[in-house]
Amino acid sequence: MRFVTTLGVVAACLAARGALAHHSPARYDLQTQRTVEGTITKYEWGNPHVYLSVRENGVDRIWVVEAYPSTAMKQYGWAANTFAAGDRVVVAGNPGRNPGQSTLFLRSVRKAGAATALYDSGDAIAAPPPVPRETFRATTIAGTWVSSVGPVFGTFFGPGIAAAATPQGAAAVAEFRDTANPGLECVPFAPPVYMILPGFRSIDVRADSVVIRGEDAAVERTVHLAATHDGATPSVHGHSIGRWEGGTLVVDTTQFAPHRLGNGAGLPSGARKHLVERFALNAEGGLDYSFELEDPDYLKQPVTGTAQWLYRPDVDYAATPCDRENAKRFLSE
């Protein structure tokens, strides 16, 4: 299936700027791995981070292991009850660079005595999500979908983002620090960045609108059909109007509120940002998502991209709101 692309495609981008986690993995030593055998003391199924706290066998030391957001870990079969306090596990991860803290960036984990890992990234920073047991073919864009990391991901999270930026934008990328991340206050990424992040989506087609939801941060976008932008109030996700071109939904979005990471890793977005998106079924019964983005304050020229979504009616969509305490926790890691 042409949809299935591995997270390893953008491993270098993850290392450079962070991605699935809302801050940079640069705070971890990605060239070193440590294995810890111990007992789960706490399992946090949260957003923007899933955490395991593991008491190491034989010593009075608890390791805090950071995984990706819940909607991303869900692709590997994880759920809110995957672990419980008292479970014995073997965890491998990249240790934090701060020698005074016991933190790991998750690379693999299995329950003690189990032959199969619950997650294993191998040589990549992130593991490819497993291929679904069954392939489903959609006949409409309505339903539950999953997006995965593909080449367009590197457009917004790779080092090339600075090259695509205006001088003002390039300076903002160079100056960005995690402490300025809007995610600390649970402000989500804006489209199209949000739309190409890995995770589960829901599309609800109505007579006068199309509602597009994302599990990560419980985002909800309303596309108003047969409407205009007149009188719209700026917001993180802008104001969207749509029309049907055959079976393709064409979405026009303006009125974006300024966002410090509105165009990806370190690159803000401005009030003149304009986005056109298309949602169309493909020959495999999946969904082709494409966009054209303009933001003359921060982008030298329009940026285009595509991504594929896989139809997953077998999965229950479950939005996970952002938790501010969880979001701010990495500052003390």
Secondary structure, DSSP 8 states (H G I E B T S, - for coil): -TT---GGGGHHHHHHH--SSSS-GGGB-TT--EEEEEEEEEEE--SS--EEEEEETTSS-EEEEE---HHHHGGGT--TTS--TT-EEEEEEEEBS-TTS-EEEEEEEEETT-SS-SEE-TTSSS------SS----SSS-EEEEE---TTHHHHHSTHHHHTB-HHHHHHHHH--GGG-GGGGT----TTHHHHSSEEEEEEE-SSEEEEEETBTTEEEEEEET---TT---BTT-EEEEEEETTEEEEEEE-B--BTTTTSSS--B-TT-EEEEEEEE-TTS-EEEEEEEE-TTTBSS-EEEEEEEEE-TTS----B---HHHHHGGGG-
